[in-house]
Amino acid sequence: MCCCLDDVPVATSLTGGLAPSQVIHLKLFFIMGHSKSGGIFGFIKGKVAGKSFYVISSSRSKSKRTEQGVRAIAESISNPQTASQALQRMKLAPAQKFYNAFAELLSNAFQGVSYGDASRRYFMSKCMSAQGPYVQRGVDRFIPAAYAFSEGSLPSVGIEPFDGGVSVITLAATTTAETVTNQVLAAALNVTTDYQITIVVVNNINGLFYPSYVGFDQRVKIADIPEGALAKDANGHITISPAAFGLDASAIVAMCVVLSTQDASGNWLRSTQEMVISNELRVSLYGADAMEAAIYSYQDTQSVNGINSEWYYNLGLAQAWSGKLTTSYTHVGSGPDADVVMGIQQLNGRIVRTIFANSIEDEQTGLVILVIDGQITTREDATIAQFKELNGSGYEVELWQPAYAQQLGFITGAE
């Protein structure tokens, strides 16, 4: 195979001693990338016109003579988003939002790690070294994932795998006792009833994740677990009802139980736990398809919030509105002017403005979504019909979804 390089300009540094103003054109012939003669100016080294030139010593060449070698240089990539880069970049934002949602707990959840910022850094380091979750670029809401939640020397509390939407926490611990008492639970967990217990759940409500918990500072001991909170399933697994602690027990999709106690020196000991997520969430966040889609999202120019992505639906979440959400201070009804929630899109070269309402079946009764005193609300006089009468009919009208509130900047789930 013959490779010919015609009229290649060579920098003077490659030719050894030529004047800086000179440009020499070479015609070099290579057999399989080698030249036995080295060209008219001898052997050269360096990079020229997308080629890298090097010298092959006589001891390494097949001919046992010094030869000229050349190889093509790979073209530079303006935006080198490799799979490994994408897999690393996608970890940061979801982990930060998870920490923010549970900062009160995670800031002192790791035995032997100083409280506060040191715990935050420790948590983030564990997240960045973990595999997954695979979250697409642009997802700007709290997502519960199988993150480390606490770490220490106490016995871990195992939780059975579950499908989303459950109302109780089913422990891996079992019992043959007919009635599950506080003492039975403590024995099954290999601790005593004076150990503290922390309960954490995440609910999927109208397509948004809401976290709630019994915190470390509430000092709830196993002995304090209220009546009716403990039971067992058909297989003898002990169950805990979050509702008995005042937590929301509807549509639970993630959960965690942490044990705590103080040692003789007053230091807090913890059990080692991670957030346990539903089977559906695990597939959607840690499966091969999730990984591939997330990598592509980091290599694409648009974020998941900028398109009508199936990702939210697969995760059991409400789809973000596909445009810019803002407010516009204007006439809304017979009462005072107010900030109207408005969506802005550019479709087919024109700006389309959309208002939202709590119902769109009847413009005489559907109420326009407003922001008053920092709250998303409606007003009885501010109907769709009234709005159009005052502002014209050049507005699209869509049904308001709770998921839009967070996109607008309101904390309806967790930061």
C-alpha positions in Angstrom: 0.0 0.0 0.0 1.5 3.3 -1.1 0.7 6.6 0.6 1.7 9.8 -1.1 2.0 13.2 0.5 2.2 16.0 -2.2 3.4 19.5 -1.7 3.2 19.5 2.1 4.5 22.8 3.7 6.9 22.0 6.5 7.7 24.3 9.4 11.4 25.3 9.6 11.7 23.6 13.0 11.3 20.3 11.2 14.0 20.9 8.6 16.8 21.9 10.9 18.3 25.3 10.1 16.2 26.7 7.3 15.5 30.4 7.5 12.1 31.4 9.1 10.9 33.0 6.0 11.3 29.9 3.9 8.6 27.4 3.2 9.7 24.1 1.7 7.4 21.8 -0.2 8.2 18.2 0.1 7.0 15.2 -1.9 7.4 12.1 0.3 6.6 8.6 -0.5 5.8 6.1 2.2 5.3 2.4 2.1 2.8 1.4 4.9 3.5 4.7 6.6 7.3 4.3 6.4 10.0 5.9 4.2 13.3 4.2 4.1 15.1 7.2 2.6 13.8 9.9 4.9 13.1 12.4 2.1 15.4 15.0 0.5 16.0 16.8 3.9 16.6 13.7 5.9 14.5 12.4 8.7 12.0 14.8 10.3 10.0 14.8 13.5 6.8 16.8 14.4 3.3 17.5 13.1 2.6 18.7 9.6 -0.8 19.1 7.8 -2.6 16.6 9.9 0.3 14.1 10.0 2.7 13.2 12.7 6.3 12.4 11.6 8.6 10.3 13.7 11.9 8.3 13.2 12.0 4.5 13.5 15.4 3.4 14.7 17.3 0.6 12.9 16.9 -1.6 16.0 13.1 -1.4 15.7 12.6 -1.3 11.9 12.0 -4.5 9.9 14.7 -3.4 7.4 17.2 -2.9 10.3 17.8 0.6 8.9 16.6 3.9 10.2 13.3 4.8 8.6 10.9 7.7 8.5 7.4 7.0 10.0 4.2 8.9 9.6 0.7 8.6 11.1 -2.5 10.6 10.7 -3.5 12.8 13.6 -7.1 12.5 14.8 -9.2 15.6 14.2 -9.9 17.6 17.3 -13.5 17.5 18.7 -15.0 20.8 19.5 -17.4 19.4 22.1 -15.9 16.0 23.3 -18.9 14.6 25.2 -17.8 11.1 25.6 -19.9 8.5 27.4 -17.7 8.5 30.4 -17.9 12.3 30.7 -21.7 12.3 30.4 -22.0 9.5 33.0 -19.9 11.6 35.4 -21.6 15.0 34.7 -25.1 13.6 35.2 -24.4 12.7 38.8 -23.9 16.1 40.3 -27.2 18.0 40.0 -29.5 15.1 41.1 -27.3 14.4 44.1 -27.3 18.1 45.1 -31.1 18.3 44.9 -31.4 15.0 47.0 -29.1 16.5 49.6 -31.0 19.7 49.7 -34.3 17.8 50.3 -32.8 15.9 53.2 -30.1 18.3 54.4 -31.5 18.2 58.0 -30.8 14.5 58.1 -27.8 14.1 55.8 -25.8 16.9 57.5 -25.2 14.6 60.5 -26.0 11.1 59.1 -22.4 9.8 58.8 -20.8 8.4 61.9 -17.3 9.9 62.4 -17.8 12.7 59.9 -18.2 16.2 61.2 -21.6 17.7 60.9 -22.5 20.3 58.3 -20.4 21.0 55.3 -18.0 18.0 55.9 -21.0 15.7 55.8 -22.3 17.3 52.6 -18.9 16.8 50.9 -18.8 13.2 52.2 -22.2 12.5 50.8 -21.4 14.1 47.4 -18.2 12.1 47.2 -20.1 8.9 47.6 -22.6 9.9 45.0 -20.0 10.8 42.5 -18.3 7.4 42.9 -21.5 5.5 42.6 -23.0 3.9 39.5 -26.0 6.0 38.5 -28.7 7.2 38.8 -29.0 7.9 35.1 -30.8 11.2 35.0 -31.2 13.1 31.7 -29.8 16.6 31.3 -32.0 19.5 32.3 -34.1 17.6 34.9 -34.4 20.3 37.5 -36.4 18.6 40.3 -35.8 16.4 43.2 -35.5 12.7 42.2 -35.3 10.0 44.9 -32.6 7.6 44.1 -30.6 4.8 45.8 -28.2 7.2 47.5 -26.3 6.5 50.7 -28.4 7.9 53.5 -26.5 7.1 56.6 -23.3 5.3 57.7 -22.1 3.8 60.9 -21.6 0.8 63.2 -25.1 -0.1 64.2 -27.0 -3.0 62.6 -28.5 -2.1 59.2 -32.3 -2.1 58.7 -33.1 -4.1 55.6 -36.2 -3.2 53.6 -37.9 -5.6 51.2 -38.2 -4.6 47.5 -41.5 -3.1 46.6 -43.6 -1.8 43.7 -44.5 1.9 43.8 -47.6 3.2 45.5 -47.4 1.3 48.8 -48.5 2.7 52.2 -46.3 0.7 54.6 -42.6 0.0 55.0 -41.9 -3.8 54.9 -38.7 -4.7 56.7 -36.5 -7.7 55.8 -36.7 -8.6 59.5 -39.3 -11.3 60.3 -41.0 -12.6 63.4 -43.2 -15.5 64.5 -44.9 -13.5 67.2 -48.6 -13.1 66.8 -48.5 -9.4 67.7 -45.6 -7.2 66.7 -44.7 -5.0 69.7 -42.0 -2.5 70.1 -39.9 -5.1 72.0 -40.5 -7.6 69.1 -39.2 -5.0 66.6 -36.1 -4.2 68.6 -35.3 -7.9 69.0 -35.7 -8.5 65.3 -33.3 -5.6 64.6 -30.8 -6.8 67.2 -31.0 -3.6 69.3 -32.9 -2.5 72.3 -36.0 -0.3 72.6 -34.0 2.7 73.7 -32.4 3.0 70.3 -33.8 5.9 68.2 -35.6 5.3 64.9 -35.9 7.6 62.0 -38.5 7.1 59.3 -38.2 8.6 55.8 -40.6 8.4 52.9 -41.0 10.0 49.5 -44.5 10.2 47.9 -45.5 10.7 44.3 -48.4 13.1 44.3 -49.8 14.3 41.0 -46.5 13.7 39.3 -44.2 15.4 41.9 -42.0 13.9 44.5 -42.6 15.0 48.1 -40.2 13.9 50.9 -41.2 13.7 54.6 -39.5 12.2 57.6 -39.2 11.8 61.4 -35.9 13.6 62.0 -33.0 12.8 64.3 -33.9 15.8 66.4 -37.3 14.4 67.2 -35.5 11.7 69.3 -38.2 9.0 68.6 -37.1 5.8 70.3 -38.4 2.3 69.3 -40.1 2.3 72.7 -42.0 5.5 71.6 -43.4 4.0 68.4 -47.2 4.6 68.5 -49.7 1.9 68.8 -50.9 0.6 65.5 -47.7 1.4 63.7 -46.3 -2.1 63.7 -47.7 -5.2 62.0 -46.5 -8.1 59.9 -47.4 -9.4 56.4 -48.3 -12.9 55.3 -44.7 -13.9 55.2 -43.9 -12.7 58.7 -42.1 -9.6 57.6 -42.5 -6.7 60.1 -44.2 -3.7 58.6 -44.1 -0.1 59.8 -46.9 2.4 59.0 -45.5 5.9 58.3 -49.0 7.3 58.8 -48.8 6.4 62.5 -45.9 8.9 62.7 -47.9 11.6 61.0 -46.2 11.1 57.6 -48.0 10.9 54.3 -48.5 7.2 53.5 -50.0 7.6 50.0 -48.2 6.5 46.9 -44.9 5.9 48.6 -42.1 5.4 46.0 -39.0 5.6 48.3 -38.2 4.9 51.9 -35.5 4.5 54.5 -35.2 3.6 58.2 -32.2 4.7 60.2 -31.2 3.6 63.8 -29.3 5.9 66.1 -27.9 5.9 69.6 -25.2 7.7 71.6 -22.1 6.0 72.9 -20.6 6.5 76.4 -18.7 9.6 75.1 -21.8 11.2 73.7 -21.0 10.6 70.0 -23.9 9.6 67.8 -23.8 6.2 66.2 -25.9 5.4 63.1 -26.9 2.4 61.1 -25.7 2.1 57.5 -28.6 2.7 55.1 -29.3 3.8 51.6 -32.6 5.1 50.2 -34.7 2.2 49.0 -36.7 3.0 45.8 -39.5 1.2 44.1 -38.9 -1.4 41.5 -40.3 0.9 38.8 -38.0 3.7 39.8 -35.0 1.4 39.9 -35.6 0.4 36.3 -36.2 4.0 35.2 -33.1 5.3 36.9 -30.6 2.5 36.8 -31.5 0.4 33.8 -29.6 0.1 30.5 -32.2 2.1 28.6 -32.0 4.9 31.2 -28.3 5.1 30.9 -28.3 5.3 27.1 -31.0 8.0 27.1 -29.2 10.0 29.7 -25.9 9.8 27.8 -27.6 11.0 24.6 -29.2 13.9 26.4 -25.8 15.2 27.4 -24.5 14.9 23.9 -27.6 16.6 22.4 -28.1 20.3 22.2 -31.5 20.3 24.0 -32.3 19.4 27.6 -35.1 17.1 28.6 -37.2 20.1 29.7 -37.0 21.6 26.2 -38.8 18.7 24.5 -41.8 16.6 25.1 -39.8 13.9 26.7 -41.1 10.4 27.5 -38.6 10.4 30.4 -41.1 12.0 32.8 -43.9 9.7 31.9 -41.6 6.6 32.3 -40.7 7.8 35.8 -44.4 8.3 36.8 -43.9 12.1 36.8 -45.9 14.9 35.2 -44.3 16.3 32.1 -42.8 19.8 32.4 -44.5 22.4 30.2 -42.7 22.7 26.9 -41.9 26.4 27.0 -41.0 29.3 29.2 -43.2 29.9 32.2 -43.4 33.4 33.7 -45.9 35.9 35.0 -47.5 38.9 33.5 -49.1 41.7 35.5 -52.4 42.5 33.7 -56.2 42.9 34.0 -57.8 39.7 35.2 -61.4 40.4 36.2 -63.6 42.9 38.1 -61.1 43.0 40.9 -57.5 44.5 40.9 -54.9 43.6 38.4 -52.7 40.6 39.2 -49.8 38.5 38.0 -51.1 35.9 35.6 -49.1 32.7 35.0 -48.2 32.8 31.3 -46.4 30.4 29.0 -44.3 31.7 26.2 -43.4 29.6 23.1 -42.1 30.3 19.7 -44.0 28.2 17.2 -43.6 28.4 13.4 -41.8 31.7 13.7 -44.3 33.5 15.9 -44.7 34.0 19.7 -47.6 32.1 21.3 -48.8 33.1 24.7 -50.7 30.7 26.9 -52.7 31.2 30.1 -53.6 28.4 32.4 -56.9 27.7 34.3 -58.2 25.2 36.8 -60.7 24.0 34.3 -61.0 24.6 30.6 -64.4 22.9 29.9 -66.3 26.2 30.3 -64.7 29.6 29.9 -67.4 31.1 32.1 -66.4 29.1 35.1 -62.8 28.1 34.5 -60.6 30.3 36.7 -57.3 31.7 35.5 -54.1 30.7 37.5 -52.6 33.7 39.3 -49.7 34.5 41.6 -50.8 36.6 44.5 -48.7 37.3 47.6 -46.2 34.7 46.5 -48.9 32.0 46.2 -50.3 30.2 43.2 -54.0 30.7 43.4 -57.3 31.7 41.6 -59.9 34.4 42.1 -63.6 33.9 41.6 -63.9 37.0 39.4 -60.9 36.0 37.2 -62.5 33.6 34.8 -61.2 32.7 31.3 -64.1 34.6 29.8 -63.3 37.7 31.8 -59.6 37.6 31.0 -60.3 37.4 27.3 -62.8 40.2 27.5 -60.2 42.5 29.1 -57.1 41.3 27.2 -58.4 40.0 23.8 -58.6 36.5 22.5 -55.0 36.1 21.4 -54.2 33.6 24.1 -54.1 29.9 24.2 -55.6 28.3 27.3 -54.4 25.1 28.9 -55.3 23.1 32.0 -52.9 23.9 34.9 -50.8 21.0 36.2 -49.2 20.9 39.6 -45.8 20.1 38.1 -45.7 23.5 36.4 -45.4 25.2 39.8 -41.9 23.9 40.3 -40.9 24.8 36.8 -42.2 28.3 37.5 -39.9 28.5 40.6 -42.2 27.5 43.4 -41.2 24.8 45.9 -44.1 22.3 45.5 -42.0 19.2 46.0 -38.4 19.6 47.2 -35.6 21.8 45.9 
